Amino acid sequence: MTSQYRRGDRVVLIATTAPYTRLVPGTEGTVTGTGDQHGGQIIYMAWDDGSTLSMLPGDGDEIRLLTQPGDQPQ
């Protein structure tokens, strides 16, 4: 599976199914890597609030891309 996210991408949390996290929708973070885990995609994160909770899109976690490295403000 090819990820639409790359290391260094800035994203915003839309939703997570993790029951014991302090992350809330609107929290921003940086993708630190991607991979496959148990047949599904995993997106490794460094959240601006200090959390490192990874995202599992196949399990209901949702993030949205803000910018990509090298993007120039319009």
C-alpha positions as CSV (number, residue, x, y, z in Angstrom):
1,M,0.0,0.0,0.0
2,T,1.4,3.4,-1.0
3,S,0.8,6.1,1.5
4,Q,-0.4,9.6,0.5
5,Y,1.6,10.9,3.4
6,R,5.3,11.4,3.5
7,R,7.8,12.1,6.2
8,G,7.7,15.8,7.1
9,D,4.0,16.3,6.0
10,R,2.0,18.6,8.3
11,V,-1.4,17.2,9.1
12,V,-4.4,17.9,11.4
13,L,-6.3,15.3,13.4
14,I,-9.9,14.9,12.3
15,A,-10.8,11.8,14.5
16,T,-9.2,8.9,16.3
17,T,-10.6,5.7,17.8
18,A,-7.9,5.6,20.5
19,P,-9.8,5.6,23.8
20,Y,-7.0,6.7,26.1
21,T,-5.4,9.7,24.2
22,R,-5.4,13.4,25.0
23,L,-5.4,14.2,21.3
24,V,-8.5,16.2,20.2
25,P,-9.7,17.0,16.7
26,G,-7.8,20.0,15.4
27,T,-4.5,19.0,16.9
28,E,-1.7,19.4,14.4
29,G,1.4,17.3,13.9
30,T,4.2,16.1,11.6
31,V,4.4,12.7,9.9
32,T,7.6,11.0,10.9
33,G,7.2,7.9,8.7
34,T,4.8,5.3,7.3
35,G,4.5,1.6,7.1
36,D,2.4,-1.5,7.1
37,Q,1.2,-3.2,10.2
38,H,-0.9,-6.4,10.2
39,G,-2.0,-5.8,6.6
40,G,-3.0,-2.1,7.2
41,Q,-1.3,1.2,6.9
42,I,0.3,2.9,9.9
43,I,1.3,6.6,10.0
44,Y,3.9,7.5,12.6
45,M,3.4,10.9,14.1
46,A,5.0,13.7,16.2
47,W,2.0,15.7,17.4
48,D,2.5,19.3,18.4
49,D,1.3,18.6,21.9
50,G,4.1,16.1,22.5
51,S,2.1,12.9,21.7
52,T,3.5,10.3,19.4
53,L,0.3,8.3,18.8
54,S,0.4,6.7,15.4
55,M,-2.6,6.8,13.1
56,L,-4.3,3.7,11.7
57,P,-6.5,4.9,8.8
58,G,-7.9,1.3,8.3
59,D,-9.1,1.3,11.9
60,G,-11.0,4.6,11.8
61,D,-8.3,7.2,12.5
62,E,-8.6,10.3,10.2
63,I,-6.1,13.0,9.5
64,R,-6.0,15.7,6.8
65,L,-2.9,17.0,5.0
66,L,-2.1,20.6,5.7
67,T,1.1,21.1,3.7
68,Q,3.9,19.2,2.2
69,P,7.6,19.9,2.5
70,G,8.6,22.5,0.0
71,D,5.1,23.9,-0.5
72,Q,5.2,27.7,-0.8
73,P,2.5,29.9,0.8
74,Q,0.3,31.4,-1.9
